[in-house]
Amino acid sequence: MPENDTAFGPRDPLVALVLLTRLPLPRLPDAAFQRQARVVWAFPLAGLVVGGLAALAGVLALHAGLPAMVAAGLALVVQCAATGAMHEDGLADTLDGLWGGHTREARLEIMKDSTVGAYGAIALVLSLGLRWALIAALLPVAPGAVVAAACLSRAGMPVLMYALPHARDFGLSHGVGRPTARACAIGLALGLVLAFLTAGHETVTGALLGALALAWLARQARKRIGGQTGDILGASQQLGEIAILLALAAHL
């Protein structure tokens, strides 16, 4: 059976890392990217790498005697460096576009503009501040929570890709394509397993709160621009991560 027709490809985790991070990776053959819509099952594995690096940096900072707030800040720096802050950029563009324009066309144009407006700037300040504070609270007692949130929040991205049509006929999300229901289900299951292994049964509440955040964003995206874009997917990761961290912190 050709690799493009299989549920799992040997290079899928690497392709997922190429799509969702800016980590130095070996060059992959063009054939590996012909099944981009199928590699979404491996998105939680990209979260495992990003969250694992961030948690490791935070734990090492704590062991070096640095305060929890400083350690959490360093963990955030590692996350942003690993992803090139692409999800943060998506959040800012999403808030600027969805609430900064009065028509579908205007909103999409604003989202395409690289300039950050008031809505986007406020969203970045609040989201980074919330993540910073939550990671600072969780890192000393449950560093695995950082990993769990990174995995679960990326498991939700393919669900939006499957549930919503493309708002544009170009862009990163359009180029990846629409995943299959099977790939989405595998990704969700993998995200839940990884989250359970790294943070325990408390991740059930986190998954539910993350699902609510995802559903809210999906409703707004459908209503205001008629579907999803790469920016919407990035925003879903950020909102999902915050929701999951909030739920996990509530169990402390």
N, C-alpha and C positions, 0 to 999 in steps of 0.2 A: 504494500500500500504506500503511495507517495506520502512524504512527510507532511505536505500541506493538507492532507486529508485526515491526519491523525489528531487525537485530542491533545497529545503531548509531543512536543518536539524537543530534541536534546539541547537545542540552543535557545529555547523559549525564555529561561531565566535571564540569560545574557541580553536578549532582545528587550525584555522588560526593563532591565537596568539601563540600557541605552535610551529607551523612551522616557524613563522617569527620573534619571539621575544625570549628573555630569561627571561621574567617576571615570578615571582613566581605565578603559577597557580594551581588550584586543579587538582588532578590526574583524568584523563579521562579513561573510560573503553576502552578496545581494539576495541570494535565495532565502536567507534566514528572515528577511523582512517581507517576504511574500505572504507570510502567514501572521501578519501583525494583529489582525483581529482575533486570532486564536491564542495569542500569547497572554491575553489579559488574565488568564488563570494564575499566572506567575506574578502579577502585580503585588500580592502580599509578600512575596519573597524579596522584591525590591524594598518594601517597607521594612522587612526584617534586617536587611543590610543597613539602610539609612538609620532606622531606630536603634539597631545594635551599635553602630558607630557612635551615635549621640549618647546613648546610655553609658557606653564604655568611657567616653570622654568625661561625662559627668561624674561617674564613680571614681575615676582616677583623680579628678580634681578634688573630690571629697577626701580621698585618702591622702592627698597632698596637704590637707589642712585648710583648704579654701572653704568659705561659707557656702551654704546651699544655694543662695541666690547667684553667686558667682559661678558655681558649678553648673547650675541650670542655664545660665547665660552662655557658657561654653558649649553646652549640649545643643543649644539652639544654633550657635554659630556653625557647629559641625553639620547639623541638619541642612541649614541653608547652603553651606558650601557643597554638600554632597548632591543636592538637587539643583544647584544654580538658582535657588529661590524661585523656581518656575511656578510652584503652587501658590506662593505668596503673591507673585505677579498676577496669577489668574484670579485670586481673590480680589485684588485691587481693581483689576479691569472689570470684573463681574459687577462689583458694587457701583463703580462709576457708570457702567453701561446700563444696567437694569434700572437704576434709579436716577440717572442723569439725563436720559433722553425721553422724549414724549411719543416717539413712534418706534416701530420695530427697526426700521432702517437706521434711524438716528442712534438707537441703542447699540446696534451692531457696529456702526461706524466709530462710536466712542470706545467700544471694547477693543477695536483694532488699533486705536491711537495709543502710542507709547507713553503719552503724558498722563501722569497720575493726578486725578482731581481730588476734590475735598472728600467725597465718599470713599474713594480708594485709600486716601491717606489715613482717614479715621479708622477704616477697617484694618489696615496694617498695624497701626498703633495698638488698637484694642486686641487684635488677635495675637500679636506677638507678646503683648503684656499679659494676656490671660495664659498663654502657653508657658511663658517664663515663670509666672507665679505657681501654676499647677505643677510644672516639672520640679520646681524648687521644693514643693511640698511632698512630692512623691519620691524623688530621687533618693533621699536618705533611707527610706523604709521600703520602697517598692520600685527599684530601678527598672524592673521588667515591664512596668506600666508604660514607660516611654516606648518600648518595643511593641507592646500590644497595640497601642494607639496608632503607631505607624503602620502596622500590618493591617488592622481592621479598616482604617480610613482609606487605604488603597484598595481594599477588597470591594468597597462600595462604588468605586469609579466605573468599573465595567457595567454595573447595574444601570447607571445613568446612560451609558453608551448604548445599551440594549433597549432601554425603556423609552428614550426620547429620540426623535429624528434629528438629523443634522440641521442646525440653523443656517449654515452656510454650505456652499458646494465647493469649499476649499478649506485649507487649514489643517493643523495637526490631527485633530479628532477625525475629520473627514478622511484624511489620508490613511489613518489606521483602519477605518471601516467599522461596521457594526458587528459586534461579537455574537456568538451563538449563545443560546440560553444555557447550554451545557458548560461552556467555558466560564460563564458568569457564576453558575452554581458551584463549579469546582473552586473558583477563586474565593467565593464566600465561605465555603467549607474550610478551605486552607487557611483563610484569614482567621476564622473562629478557632481552629485548632492551634494555630501559632499564638493567638492571643491567650487562649486558655493555658497553654504551656508556659507562657511568660508572665502571666498576671493572675491566673487562677479563675475561680468561678465568678468573681466580681465582674468579669468581662461581659457577662450576660446583660447586666444593666447597661454597660457601656455600649454594647451592640444595639440595644433597643433605643437608647438616646441618639446614637449615631444614625440609626435608621430614620428617626424622626427628623433630624437635621437634613438628611439626604432627601426625604420626601418633601420637606418645605422648599428646599432649593429647586427641586425638580418642578414643583408647581409654579414657582416664580419664573423659571426659565421658559417653560411652555407658554405661560401666559404672556410674557413680555417680549420674547424673541422667537417663540415658536419651536424651541428645541435646545440642543446643547452644542457647545463649542469646547475647544481646549481650555479656555478660560473658566468655563462652568465646571469642567472636570477638576481643574486645579482648586477652585473654590470649594468643591465638594470634599476634597481631601482635607483642606484646612478646617472647614466647619466640622467635619466628622472627627478629626483629631481632637479638636477642642471639646466636643461633646463627650467623647470617650474618656478623655482625661478628667473632665468634670465628674463623670459618673464614678471613675475609679478613686478620685480624691474624696468623694463623698463617703467612701467606705473606710477611710482612715480613722 
